Amino acid sequence: MREQLNSKNRKKRKWLWITLSILGVLLIGISAYVYSIYSSVEQAASQMYEQPTREVSEKRIEKVEYTEKDPISILIMGVDERTGDIGRSDTMIVITVNPTTQSMKMVSIPRDTRTEMVGKGTQDKINHAYAFGGTDMAVATVENFLDIPIDHYIKVNMESFQEIVDAVGGVTVTNPFSFTEAGYTFQEGEITLNGAQALAYSRMRYKDPRGDFGRQDRQKQIILGIIQKGASFSSINKFDDVLTILGGNVKTDLSFDQMVDIQANYKEARHSLEQLQIKGSGEKINGIYYYTVPEDEQVKLSTTLREHLELK
């Protein structure tokens, strides 16, 4: 009887040891996988990072503290850069994030918006600021136009849209009307696009009755499609492909540590996103088309954003 009990105990210990061994191997494998992702992300962030030319915006009294959950603002620029040309920031989107109210506000600035070029002293289209003075002038000009600090920027080479879309296996969007662009025909309704098609789809402007606003919506559709596909990656190889593309086509003054802090302290704000529209009208000045925003509309928009950033 005692021998039978000892035999049963030995079998239990044996299976316990086997189970623990399997769990240990799984944990080691998971840890290695997580580390490889972390390492890849850190390497990509290092490639994207640009040393900021200023410590803090002139429109701020104190530097933002991420651990204190201070509201922040980020300028996203879609830059159409070509060989031998610095390019223009064809897409300019400002996002303000308030982790206390767990909310975000997003405003797309029409590329033809007429405003002062800070550092040049002339009035011109806002997307020309990048061509005149690079990232610094673009950031300063947007700050002056909206009267808010821009704490960070993310600059995306629009050509990378094509590579990223192909890397995630294409994206699905809902097209509001049929049109032809760059040799591609886009039917009305839900369509799936490869990289080259997505780039053409996001760039079309003149055939859209909403002009720049319609193009901005299509660009947002592509970005959302990439995010949705990215959330369902089935292999680390695909993940690495996307990180490699991002590392070579995205530039930002956000360091890896700052990205980690923002992810930890600001992520819940993504659940409440309000899109603001800049109201104005088109007009020609000396034969050149501009989008003119009335002063009272600028003040109204600025007030909304400043309140969201908790600025006095």
FINUBA-938048 format. One line per field, with one value per residue: residue in three letters; chain; x negated, y, z negated of N, C-alpha, C in turn. Coordinates in steps of 0.2 Angstrom, whole numbers, plus 2048, in hexadecimal, padded with zeros to 3 digits. Atoms other than C-alpha are relative to their C-alpha. Layout:
code = [ALA, ...];
unit = [A, ...];
n.px = [X, ...];
n.py = [Y, ...];
n.pz = [Z, ...];
ca.px = [X, ...];
ca.py = [Y, ...];
ca.pz = [Z, ...];
c.px = [X, ...];
c.py = [Y, ...];
c.pz = [Z, ...];
//
This chain:
code = [MET, ARG, GLU, GLN, LEU, ASN, SER, LYS, ASN, ARG, LYS, LYS, ARG, LYS, TRP, LEU, TRP, ILE, THR, LEU, SER, ILE, LEU, GLY, VAL, LEU, LEU, ILE, GLY, ILE, SER, ALA, TYR, VAL, TYR, SER, ILE, TYR, SER, SER, VAL, GLU, GLN, ALA, ALA, SER, GLN, MET, TYR, GLU, GLN, PRO, THR, ARG, GLU, VAL, SER, GLU, LYS, ARG, ILE, GLU, LYS, VAL, GLU, TYR, THR, GLU, LYS, ASP, PRO, ILE, SER, ILE, LEU, ILE, MET, GLY, VAL, ASP, GLU, ARG, THR, GLY, ASP, ILE, GLY, ARG, SER, ASP, THR, MET, ILE, VAL, ILE, THR, VAL, ASN, PRO, THR, THR, GLN, SER, MET, LYS, MET, VAL, SER, ILE, PRO, ARG, ASP, THR, ARG, THR, GLU, MET, VAL, GLY, LYS, GLY, THR, GLN, ASP, LYS, ILE, ASN, HIS, ALA, TYR, ALA, PHE, GLY, GLY, THR, ASP, MET, ALA, VAL, ALA, THR, VAL, GLU, ASN, PHE, LEU, ASP, ILE, PRO, ILE, ASP, HIS, TYR, ILE, LYS, VAL, ASN, MET, GLU, SER, PHE, GLN, GLU, ILE, VAL, ASP, ALA, VAL, GLY, GLY, VAL, THR, VAL, THR, ASN, PRO, PHE, SER, PHE, THR, GLU, ALA, GLY, TYR, THR, PHE, GLN, GLU, GLY, GLU, ILE, THR, LEU, ASN, GLY, ALA, GLN, ALA, LEU, ALA, TYR, SER, ARG, MET, ARG, TYR, LYS, ASP, PRO, ARG, GLY, ASP, PHE, GLY, ARG, GLN, ASP, ARG, GLN, LYS, GLN, ILE, ILE, LEU, GLY, ILE, ILE, GLN, LYS, GLY, ALA, SER, PHE, SER, SER, ILE, ASN, LYS, PHE, ASP, ASP, VAL, LEU, THR, ILE, LEU, GLY, GLY, ASN, VAL, LYS, THR, ASP, LEU, SER, PHE, ASP, GLN, MET, VAL, ASP, ILE, GLN, ALA, ASN, TYR, LYS, GLU, ALA, ARG, HIS, SER, LEU, GLU, GLN, LEU, GLN, ILE, LYS, GLY, SER, GLY, GLU, LYS, ILE, ASN, GLY, ILE, TYR, TYR, TYR, THR, VAL, PRO, GLU, ASP, GLU, GLN, VAL, LYS, LEU, SER, THR, THR, LEU, ARG, GLU, HIS, LEU, GLU, LEU, LYS];
unit = [A, A, A, A, A, A, A, A, A, A, A, A, A, A, A, A, A, A, A, A, A, A, A, A, A, A, A, A, A, A, A, A, A, A, A, A, A, A, A, A, A, A, A, A, A, A, A, A, A, A, A, A, A, A, A, A, A, A, A, A, A, A, A, A, A, A, A, A, A, A, A, A, A, A, A, A, A, A, A, A, A, A, A, A, A, A, A, A, A, A, A, A, A, A, A, A, A, A, A, A, A, A, A, A, A, A, A, A, A, A, A, A, A, A, A, A, A, A, A, A, A, A, A, A, A, A, A, A, A, A, A, A, A, A, A, A, A, A, A, A, A, A, A, A, A, A, A, A, A, A, A, A, A, A, A, A, A, A, A, A, A, A, A, A, A, A, A, A, A, A, A, A, A, A, A, A, A, A, A, A, A, A, A, A, A, A, A, A, A, A, A, A, A, A, A, A, A, A, A, A, A, A, A, A, A, A, A, A, A, A, A, A, A, A, A, A, A, A, A, A, A, A, A, A, A, A, A, A, A, A, A, A, A, A, A, A, A, A, A, A, A, A, A, A, A, A, A, A, A, A, A, A, A, A, A, A, A, A, A, A, A, A, A, A, A, A, A, A, A, A, A, A, A, A, A, A, A, A, A, A, A, A, A, A, A, A, A, A, A, A, A, A, A, A, A, A, A, A, A, A, A, A, A, A, A, A, A, A, A, A, A, A];
n.px = [7FC, 805, 803, 7FC, 7FF, 807, 801, 7FC, 803, 806, 7FD, 7FD, 806, 803, 7FC, 800, 807, 7FF, 7FC, 803, 805, 7FD, 7FF, 807, 802, 7FB, 802, 806, 7FF, 7FC, 804, 805, 7FC, 7FF, 806, 802, 7FB, 803, 806, 7FF, 7FD, 805, 805, 7FC, 7FF, 807, 801, 7FC, 801, 804, 801, 7FC, 804, 7FE, 7FE, 7F9, 7FD, 7FF, 7FA, 7FF, 804, 804, 801, 7FB, 802, 7FB, 7FE, 7FB, 7FA, 7FF, 7FD, 805, 7FE, 804, 7FF, 801, 801, 801, 804, 801, 807, 802, 807, 802, 7FB, 7FF, 7F9, 7FB, 7FC, 7F9, 7FB, 802, 7FB, 802, 7FC, 801, 7FE, 7FF, 7FF, 7FC, 7F9, 800, 7FD, 804, 7FD, 804, 7FE, 804, 801, 800, 806, 800, 7FE, 804, 802, 807, 806, 805, 807, 800, 7FC, 7FC, 7FA, 800, 7FC, 803, 804, 807, 804, 805, 805, 805, 805, 800, 7FC, 7FF, 7FB, 7F9, 7FD, 7FF, 7FA, 7FA, 7FF, 7FE, 7F9, 7FB, 802, 801, 807, 801, 805, 804, 7FE, 801, 801, 7FF, 801, 7FA, 802, 800, 7F9, 800, 804, 7FD, 7FA, 802, 803, 7FA, 7FC, 7FB, 7FB, 7F9, 7FD, 7F9, 801, 7FA, 7FE, 805, 805, 806, 806, 807, 7FF, 7FB, 7F9, 7FE, 7F9, 7FC, 7FF, 806, 805, 807, 805, 807, 804, 800, 7F9, 7FF, 803, 7FC, 7FA, 801, 802, 7FB, 7FD, 7FD, 7FA, 7FC, 7FD, 802, 807, 805, 7FC, 7FF, 807, 802, 7FC, 803, 806, 7FE, 7FD, 806, 803, 7FB, 800, 807, 800, 7FC, 804, 805, 7FE, 7FF, 806, 801, 806, 804, 803, 7FC, 801, 806, 7FF, 7FD, 804, 805, 7FD, 7FF, 807, 803, 7FB, 7FD, 804, 7FC, 804, 7FE, 805, 7FD, 7FD, 7FA, 7FB, 7FE, 7FC, 7FA, 7FC, 7FE, 7FC, 7FC, 7FD, 7F8, 7FD, 7FE, 7F9, 7FB, 804, 7FB, 803, 7FE, 801, 802, 7FC, 803, 7FE, 805, 800, 806, 803, 806, 800, 802, 7FA, 801, 7FA, 800, 7FC, 7FE, 803, 7FC, 800, 806, 800, 7FC, 803, 805, 7FD, 7FF, 806, 803, 7FD, 802, 806, 800, 804, 7FD];
n.py = [7FA, 7FA, 800, 7FD, 7F8, 7FD, 800, 7FB, 7FA, 7FF, 7FF, 7F9, 7FC, 800, 7FC, 7F9, 7FE, 7FF, 7FA, 7FA, 7FF, 7FE, 7F9, 7FC, 7FF, 7FB, 7F9, 7FE, 7FF, 7FA, 7FB, 7FE, 7FD, 7F9, 7FC, 7FF, 7FB, 7FA, 7FE, 7FE, 7FA, 7FB, 7FF, 7FC, 7F9, 7FD, 7FD, 7FB, 7FA, 7FA, 7FC, 7FA, 7FA, 7FB, 804, 800, 7FB, 7F9, 7FF, 804, 7FE, 806, 806, 805, 805, 806, 803, 7FC, 800, 7FA, 801, 7FF, 7FF, 803, 7FE, 805, 7FD, 804, 7FC, 803, 7FF, 803, 7FF, 7FA, 7FB, 801, 802, 7FC, 804, 800, 802, 7FE, 802, 7FE, 804, 7FE, 805, 7FE, 807, 7FF, 801, 806, 7FE, 7FE, 7FC, 800, 7FB, 800, 7FA, 800, 7FE, 7F9, 7FB, 7FA, 7FE, 7FD, 804, 7FD, 800, 7FE, 7FA, 7FF, 804, 805, 806, 803, 806, 7FD, 7FF, 805, 7FF, 7FA, 801, 807, 801, 7FA, 7FB, 802, 800, 7F9, 7FD, 803, 7FE, 7F9, 800, 803, 7FD, 805, 803, 806, 803, 805, 801, 806, 7FE, 806, 7FF, 803, 806, 806, 803, 806, 806, 802, 803, 806, 804, 803, 804, 7FC, 7FD, 7FF, 7F9, 7FF, 7FA, 7FC, 7FF, 803, 7FC, 803, 7FC, 803, 806, 805, 7FF, 802, 800, 7FE, 806, 803, 803, 802, 7FD, 802, 7FA, 7FB, 7FD, 7FC, 7F9, 7FD, 7FE, 7FB, 7FA, 7FD, 7FA, 7FC, 803, 800, 7FA, 7FD, 7FE, 802, 803, 806, 804, 802, 806, 806, 802, 803, 807, 805, 800, 805, 806, 802, 802, 806, 806, 800, 803, 807, 803, 807, 802, 7FB, 7FE, 7FB, 7FB, 7FD, 7FD, 7FA, 7FC, 7FE, 7FB, 7FA, 7FD, 7FC, 7FB, 7FC, 7FD, 7FD, 7FE, 804, 805, 806, 800, 7FC, 804, 805, 7FC, 7FE, 806, 802, 7FB, 7FD, 804, 800, 7FA, 802, 802, 7FB, 7FC, 7FB, 7FD, 7F9, 7FE, 7F9, 7FD, 7FA, 7FF, 7FF, 7FA, 7FF, 7F9, 800, 806, 806, 802, 801, 801, 7FA, 802, 7FA, 7FF, 802, 808, 801, 7FF, 805, 807, 800, 801, 807, 804, 7FE, 802, 808, 801, 7FD, 7FB, 7FA];
n.pz = [800, 801, 7FA, 7FB, 801, 7FE, 7F9, 7FE, 801, 7FB, 7F9, 801, 800, 7FA, 7FC, 803, 7FD, 7F9, 7FF, 801, 7FB, 7FA, 801, 800, 7F9, 7FD, 803, 7FD, 7F9, 800, 802, 7FA, 7FB, 803, 800, 7F9, 7FE, 804, 7FD, 7F9, 801, 802, 7FA, 7FC, 803, 800, 7F9, 7FF, 804, 7FE, 806, 800, 800, 805, 806, 801, 7FC, 802, 802, 806, 806, 803, 7FC, 802, 804, 7FE, 806, 803, 7FC, 7FD, 7F9, 7FB, 7F9, 7FB, 7F9, 7FB, 7F9, 7FA, 7FC, 7F9, 7FF, 7FA, 7FF, 7FE, 803, 808, 800, 804, 805, 7FD, 805, 806, 805, 807, 805, 807, 804, 807, 804, 806, 7FD, 7FC, 7FA, 7FB, 7FB, 7FA, 7FB, 7FA, 7FD, 7F8, 7FE, 7FD, 805, 800, 807, 800, 800, 806, 7FE, 7F9, 800, 7FB, 800, 7FB, 802, 806, 7FF, 7FD, 805, 801, 7FA, 801, 806, 803, 806, 805, 7FD, 800, 807, 803, 7FC, 802, 806, 800, 7FD, 804, 807, 805, 7FF, 7FD, 804, 7FC, 7F9, 7FD, 7F9, 7FD, 7F9, 7FD, 7FC, 804, 800, 7FC, 802, 806, 7FE, 7FD, 806, 804, 7FC, 7FD, 805, 7FE, 801, 7FD, 7FB, 800, 7F9, 7FB, 7FC, 7FD, 802, 7FE, 7FD, 804, 801, 806, 800, 806, 804, 804, 7FC, 803, 7FD, 801, 802, 7FB, 800, 806, 7FF, 7FB, 803, 805, 7FD, 7FC, 803, 7FC, 7FE, 806, 801, 806, 7FF, 805, 806, 7FD, 800, 807, 802, 7FD, 803, 807, 7FE, 7FF, 807, 804, 7FD, 802, 808, 801, 7FE, 805, 807, 7FE, 7FE, 802, 800, 802, 7FA, 7FD, 805, 7FF, 7FA, 801, 804, 7FC, 7FC, 804, 801, 7FA, 7FD, 805, 804, 805, 805, 806, 801, 802, 807, 800, 7FD, 805, 805, 7FD, 7FF, 807, 803, 7FB, 7FC, 801, 7FC, 7F9, 800, 7FF, 7FB, 7FD, 7FA, 7FF, 7FA, 7FF, 7FC, 7FC, 7FA, 7FB, 7FC, 7FD, 801, 7FB, 7FC, 803, 805, 807, 804, 805, 806, 803, 806, 805, 800, 803, 808, 802, 800, 804, 807, 801, 801, 807, 805, 800, 803, 807, 800, 802];
ca.px = [800, 7F2, 7E9, 7F8, 7FA, 7E7, 7E9, 7F8, 7EF, 7E0, 7EC, 7F4, 7E3, 7DD, 7EC, 7EB, 7D8, 7DD, 7EB, 7E0, 7D2, 7DE, 7E4, 7D2, 7CE, 7DE, 7D9, 7C8, 7CE, 7DB, 7CE, 7C2, 7D0, 7D5, 7C3, 7C0, 7D0, 7C9, 7B8, 7BF, 7CA, 7BC, 7B0, 7BE, 7C1, 7AE, 7AE, 7BD, 7B7, 7B1, 7A9, 7B5, 7AE, 7B7, 7BA, 7CB, 7D8, 7D8, 7EA, 7E8, 7E2, 7DC, 7D6, 7E3, 7E2, 7E9, 7E9, 7F4, 800, 7FE, 809, 7FE, 7FF, 7F8, 7F6, 7F7, 7F0, 7F2, 7E3, 7E2, 7CF, 7C8, 7B6, 7AD, 7BC, 7BF, 7D2, 7E1, 7EB, 7FB, 804, 803, 80D, 80C, 812, 814, 815, 81C, 819, 823, 833, 82E, 831, 829, 82C, 826, 826, 820, 819, 81D, 80D, 812, 816, 80F, 805, 7F4, 7E4, 7DB, 7C9, 7CD, 7D9, 7E4, 7F6, 7F7, 7FF, 7FB, 7F4, 7E6, 7DF, 7D6, 7CF, 7C8, 7C1, 7C3, 7CB, 7C7, 7D0, 7DF, 7E1, 7DF, 7EB, 7F8, 7F5, 7F8, 808, 810, 808, 804, 7F3, 7EE, 7E5, 7E0, 7E1, 7E2, 7DC, 7E2, 7DB, 7EB, 7E2, 7E1, 7F4, 7F1, 7E4, 7EE, 7FE, 7F6, 7ED, 7FE, 805, 810, 81E, 831, 83A, 84B, 84A, 858, 858, 850, 841, 831, 820, 80E, 815, 820, 833, 83A, 84C, 859, 85B, 84F, 83F, 82E, 81F, 80C, 7FE, 7FE, 811, 811, 805, 80F, 81F, 818, 811, 820, 826, 82C, 83A, 841, 84F, 849, 837, 82A, 837, 83B, 829, 826, 834, 82D, 81C, 824, 82D, 81C, 814, 823, 822, 80F, 812, 820, 815, 807, 811, 813, 801, 7FE, 7EC, 7DD, 7D5, 7E4, 7E1, 7CF, 7D3, 7DE, 7D2, 7C4, 7CF, 7D4, 7C1, 7BD, 7CC, 7D1, 7C8, 7CD, 7C6, 7CE, 7C1, 7C4, 7C6, 7D2, 7DC, 7DD, 7E3, 7F0, 7F6, 7F7, 7FF, 809, 810, 822, 825, 826, 838, 83F, 839, 842, 83E, 83E, 840, 838, 845, 840, 842, 838, 833, 826, 819, 80D, 813, 80F, 81C, 81C, 827, 82B, 830, 839, 831, 840, 83F, 82D, 830, 83E, 834, 825, 830, 836, 825, 81E, 82B, 828, 816, 81A, 811, 815];
ca.py = [800, 80C, 807, 80C, 81D, 820, 81B, 827, 835, 833, 833, 843, 84B, 846, 84D, 85D, 85E, 85C, 869, 876, 872, 875, 885, 88B, 888, 891, 8A0, 8A0, 8A0, 8AE, 8B8, 8B7, 8BB, 8CB, 8D0, 8CE, 8D9, 8E6, 8E6, 8E8, 8F6, 8FF, 8FD, 904, 913, 916, 918, 923, 92F, 941, 94B, 95A, 96B, 973, 96D, 973, 97D, 990, 98F, 984, 98A, 979, 969, 95C, 94E, 93D, 935, 943, 940, 952, 954, 954, 959, 950, 956, 948, 94D, 943, 949, 946, 945, 942, 941, 952, 95B, 95D, 95B, 962, 95C, 958, 951, 95A, 953, 95A, 94E, 954, 947, 949, 939, 941, 942, 933, 93C, 941, 94F, 94F, 95D, 95B, 96B, 96E, 96F, 97F, 988, 99A, 99F, 9A7, 99E, 9A0, 9A4, 9AA, 9B8, 9B5, 9AE, 99E, 98C, 983, 974, 97F, 982, 971, 975, 986, 980, 96E, 967, 976, 982, 977, 974, 987, 98B, 97F, 985, 997, 993, 989, 993, 983, 97A, 96C, 960, 953, 94F, 93F, 941, 933, 931, 92E, 922, 916, 914, 908, 8FD, 8FD, 8F8, 8EA, 8E4, 8E1, 8D9, 8E7, 8F2, 8F3, 904, 90A, 916, 923, 925, 91D, 925, 922, 927, 923, 915, 90D, 90C, 90D, 907, 90E, 903, 8F8, 8F4, 8EC, 8F5, 8F0, 8FC, 905, 907, 90D, 91B, 920, 920, 92A, 937, 93B, 94D, 956, 94A, 94B, 957, 95A, 95D, 95C, 957, 948, 943, 944, 938, 92C, 92D, 92A, 91A, 913, 917, 90E, 900, 8FE, 8FE, 8F1, 8E5, 8E9, 8E3, 8D2, 8CE, 8BB, 8BA, 8C3, 8C4, 8CF, 8DA, 8DC, 8E1, 8EF, 8F5, 8F6, 900, 90C, 90E, 914, 91F, 927, 934, 93B, 945, 938, 92D, 91B, 91E, 92C, 920, 913, 921, 927, 915, 912, 922, 928, 919, 91A, 92A, 921, 91C, 92D, 936, 946, 94C, 95F, 968, 978, 983, 98F, 993, 992, 9A1, 9A6, 9B4, 9B9, 9AA, 99E, 993, 994, 98E, 99D, 99A, 9A9, 9B0, 9AC, 999, 999, 99F, 993, 984, 98A, 98C, 97B, 973, 97E, 979, 966, 969, 972, 981, 992];
ca.pz = [800, 7FB, 80B, 816, 80D, 810, 822, 824, 81C, 827, 837, 830, 82D, 83E, 847, 83C, 842, 854, 853, 84B, 857, 866, 85E, 85B, 86D, 873, 867, 86E, 880, 87C, 873, 882, 88E, 883, 882, 895, 898, 88B, 893, 8A4, 89F, 896, 8A5, 8B0, 8A4, 8A4, 8B7, 8B7, 8AA, 8AE, 8A0, 89C, 8A0, 891, 87F, 87E, 888, 886, 883, 873, 862, 85C, 864, 866, 859, 860, 84F, 849, 857, 85E, 86E, 87E, 890, 89F, 8B1, 8BE, 8CF, 8DF, 8E9, 8FC, 8FE, 90F, 915, 916, 90D, 8FA, 8FE, 8F6, 8E7, 8F1, 8E1, 8D1, 8C2, 8B0, 8A2, 890, 883, 871, 866, 858, 862, 86C, 87C, 88D, 899, 8AB, 8B8, 8CA, 8D1, 8E4, 8ED, 8F6, 8E6, 8E7, 8D8, 8D3, 8D6, 8C5, 8C8, 8DA, 8D6, 8E5, 8E8, 8F1, 8F1, 8E1, 8E9, 8F1, 8E0, 8E0, 8F2, 8EC, 8DB, 8D8, 8C8, 8BD, 8C8, 8CA, 8B7, 8B3, 8C1, 8BB, 8A9, 8AE, 8B9, 8AB, 89C, 893, 88F, 89A, 88E, 89A, 8AD, 8B7, 8C9, 8D5, 8E7, 8F1, 8FD, 8EE, 8EF, 8FD, 8F5, 8E4, 8EC, 8F6, 8E6, 8DD, 8EC, 8F3, 8EA, 8EC, 8EE, 8F2, 901, 901, 914, 924, 92C, 936, 930, 936, 941, 934, 933, 922, 921, 914, 905, 8FB, 904, 900, 905, 908, 904, 915, 915, 904, 908, 917, 90D, 8FF, 90B, 916, 913, 922, 927, 915, 913, 901, 907, 8F9, 8EC, 8F7, 8F9, 8E6, 8E3, 8EF, 8E7, 8D6, 8DE, 8E3, 8D2, 8C9, 8D5, 8D1, 8BE, 8C0, 8CA, 8BE, 8AF, 8B8, 8BC, 8BC, 8BD, 8B6, 8C7, 8CD, 8BD, 8C1, 8D3, 8CD, 8C0, 8CD, 8D9, 8CB, 8C6, 8D7, 8DB, 8CA, 8C1, 8B0, 8A1, 895, 88D, 889, 877, 87A, 885, 877, 86B, 877, 87A, 867, 862, 871, 879, 872, 87B, 88B, 887, 889, 899, 89F, 8B1, 8B3, 8C3, 8C9, 8D0, 8DE, 8F0, 900, 90A, 916, 912, 920, 92A, 91D, 913, 900, 8F3, 8E7, 8D5, 8CD, 8BD, 8B2, 8B8, 8B4, 8A2, 8A0, 8A5, 89B, 88B, 88D, 88E, 880, 875, 879, 875, 865, 86A, 862];
c.px = [7FC, 7FC, 804, 801, 7FA, 800, 805, 7FD, 7FA, 803, 802, 7FA, 7FD, 804, 800, 7F9, 801, 804, 7FC, 7FA, 803, 802, 7FA, 7FE, 804, 7FE, 7FA, 801, 804, 7FC, 7FB, 804, 802, 7FA, 7FE, 805, 7FD, 7FA, 801, 803, 7FB, 7FB, 804, 801, 7F9, 7FF, 805, 7FF, 7FC, 7FF, 804, 7FB, 802, 802, 807, 803, 800, 807, 802, 7FB, 7FB, 800, 806, 7FD, 805, 802, 806, 806, 802, 803, 7FA, 803, 7FB, 802, 7FE, 7FF, 7FF, 7FC, 7FF, 7F9, 7FE, 7F8, 7FE, 805, 802, 807, 804, 804, 808, 805, 7FD, 806, 7FE, 805, 7FE, 803, 800, 801, 805, 807, 801, 803, 7FB, 804, 7FC, 803, 7FB, 800, 800, 7F9, 7FF, 802, 7FB, 7FE, 7F8, 7FB, 7FB, 7F9, 7FF, 803, 805, 806, 7FF, 804, 7FC, 7FC, 7F9, 7FB, 7FA, 7FB, 7FB, 7FB, 800, 805, 801, 805, 807, 803, 801, 806, 807, 802, 803, 807, 805, 7FF, 800, 7F9, 801, 7FB, 7FC, 803, 7FE, 800, 800, 7FF, 806, 7FF, 800, 807, 800, 7FD, 804, 806, 7FF, 7FD, 805, 805, 806, 805, 807, 803, 807, 800, 807, 803, 7FB, 7FC, 7FA, 7FB, 7FA, 801, 804, 807, 802, 808, 803, 801, 7F9, 7FB, 7FA, 7FB, 7F9, 7FD, 801, 807, 801, 7FD, 803, 806, 7FF, 7FE, 805, 803, 805, 807, 805, 804, 7FF, 7F9, 7FC, 803, 801, 7FA, 7FE, 804, 7FE, 7F9, 801, 802, 7FA, 7FC, 804, 7FF, 7F9, 800, 804, 7FD, 7FA, 802, 801, 7FA, 7FF, 7F9, 7FB, 7FC, 804, 7FF, 7FA, 800, 802, 7FB, 7FA, 802, 801, 7F9, 7FD, 804, 803, 7FB, 804, 7FB, 802, 7FA, 803, 803, 806, 806, 803, 804, 806, 805, 803, 805, 806, 805, 808, 803, 802, 808, 805, 7FC, 806, 7FC, 802, 7FE, 7FE, 804, 7FD, 803, 7FA, 801, 7F9, 7FD, 7FA, 800, 7FF, 805, 7FD, 806, 7FF, 804, 801, 7FD, 804, 800, 7FA, 800, 804, 7FD, 7FA, 802, 802, 7FA, 7FC, 803, 7FF, 7F9, 7FF, 7FB, 804, 800];
c.py = [806, 801, 803, 807, 803, 801, 806, 807, 802, 802, 807, 805, 801, 804, 808, 803, 802, 806, 806, 801, 803, 808, 805, 801, 805, 807, 803, 803, 807, 806, 802, 803, 808, 804, 802, 806, 807, 803, 803, 807, 806, 802, 805, 807, 804, 803, 806, 807, 805, 804, 807, 806, 805, 7FB, 800, 806, 807, 801, 7FC, 804, 7FB, 7FA, 7FB, 7FA, 7FA, 7FC, 803, 801, 807, 7FF, 802, 801, 7FD, 802, 7FA, 803, 7FA, 803, 7FC, 802, 7FD, 802, 807, 806, 7FE, 7FE, 805, 7FB, 800, 7FE, 803, 7FF, 802, 7FC, 803, 7FA, 802, 7FA, 801, 7FF, 7FA, 802, 803, 805, 800, 805, 7FF, 807, 800, 802, 807, 805, 806, 802, 803, 7FB, 802, 7FF, 803, 807, 801, 7FC, 7FB, 7FA, 7FD, 7FA, 802, 801, 7FB, 801, 805, 7FE, 7FA, 7FF, 805, 805, 7FE, 800, 807, 803, 7FE, 803, 807, 800, 7FE, 803, 7FB, 7FD, 7FA, 7FC, 7FB, 7FF, 7F9, 801, 7F9, 801, 7FC, 7FA, 7FA, 7FD, 7FA, 7FA, 7FE, 7FC, 7F9, 7FB, 7FD, 7FD, 804, 803, 800, 806, 800, 807, 803, 801, 7FD, 805, 7FD, 804, 7FC, 7F9, 7FB, 802, 7FE, 800, 802, 7FA, 7FE, 7FD, 7FF, 803, 7FD, 807, 806, 803, 804, 807, 804, 803, 805, 807, 804, 806, 804, 7FD, 7FF, 806, 804, 802, 7FD, 7FC, 7F8, 7FB, 7FE, 7FA, 7FA, 7FE, 7FD, 7F9, 7FC, 7FF, 7FB, 7F9, 7FC, 7FD, 7FA, 7FA, 7FF, 7FC, 7F8, 7FC, 7F9, 7FD, 806, 803, 806, 807, 803, 804, 807, 805, 803, 805, 807, 803, 804, 805, 804, 803, 804, 803, 7FC, 7FB, 7FA, 800, 804, 7FC, 7FB, 804, 802, 7FA, 7FE, 805, 804, 7FC, 800, 805, 7FE, 7FE, 805, 805, 805, 804, 808, 802, 807, 803, 806, 800, 800, 806, 801, 807, 800, 7FA, 7FA, 7FE, 7FF, 7FE, 805, 7FE, 807, 800, 7FD, 7F8, 7FE, 800, 7FB, 7F9, 800, 7FF, 7F9, 7FB, 802, 7FD, 7F8, 7FF, 803, 805, 807, 805];
c.pz = [800, 807, 806, 7FF, 802, 808, 803, 7FF, 805, 807, 800, 801, 807, 805, 7FE, 803, 807, 802, 7FF, 805, 807, 7FF, 800, 807, 804, 7FD, 803, 807, 800, 7FE, 806, 806, 7FE, 801, 808, 803, 7FD, 803, 807, 800, 7FE, 805, 805, 7FE, 801, 807, 802, 7FC, 803, 7F9, 801, 800, 7FA, 7FA, 7FF, 804, 7FD, 7FD, 7F9, 7FB, 7FD, 805, 7FE, 7FC, 802, 7FA, 7FC, 804, 803, 807, 805, 807, 805, 807, 804, 807, 805, 805, 807, 802, 807, 801, 803, 7FD, 7F9, 7FF, 7FC, 7FB, 802, 7FB, 7FA, 7FB, 7F9, 7FC, 7F9, 7FC, 7F8, 7FC, 7FA, 802, 805, 807, 805, 804, 806, 805, 806, 803, 808, 802, 803, 7FB, 800, 7F9, 800, 7FF, 7FB, 802, 807, 801, 806, 7FF, 805, 7FE, 7FB, 802, 804, 7FB, 7FF, 806, 7FE, 7FA, 7FC, 7FA, 7FB, 802, 800, 7F9, 7FE, 804, 7FE, 7F9, 800, 803, 7FB, 7F9, 7FB, 800, 804, 7FC, 803, 807, 802, 808, 804, 808, 803, 805, 7FC, 7FF, 804, 7FD, 7F9, 802, 803, 7FB, 7FC, 804, 803, 7FA, 804, 7FE, 803, 804, 801, 807, 805, 803, 802, 7FE, 801, 803, 7FD, 7FF, 7F9, 800, 7F9, 7FC, 7FC, 805, 7FD, 805, 7FF, 7FF, 805, 801, 7FB, 800, 805, 7FD, 7FB, 803, 804, 7FC, 805, 803, 7FA, 7FF, 7F9, 800, 7FB, 7FB, 802, 800, 7F9, 7FE, 803, 7FD, 7F9, 801, 800, 7FA, 7FC, 803, 7FE, 7F9, 7FF, 802, 7FB, 7FA, 801, 803, 7FE, 800, 7FE, 806, 803, 7FC, 802, 807, 7FF, 7FC, 805, 805, 7FC, 7FE, 805, 803, 7FB, 7FC, 7FA, 7FA, 7F9, 7FF, 7FE, 7F9, 7FF, 803, 7FB, 7FB, 802, 800, 7F9, 7FD, 804, 804, 800, 804, 807, 801, 801, 804, 803, 806, 800, 807, 801, 805, 804, 807, 805, 804, 803, 7FF, 805, 805, 7FD, 7FB, 7F9, 7FD, 7FA, 7FA, 7FD, 7F9, 7FA, 800, 7FD, 7F8, 7FD, 7FF, 7FB, 7F8, 7FE, 7FE, 7FA, 7FA, 7FF, 7FD, 7F9, 7FF, 7FE, 805];
//
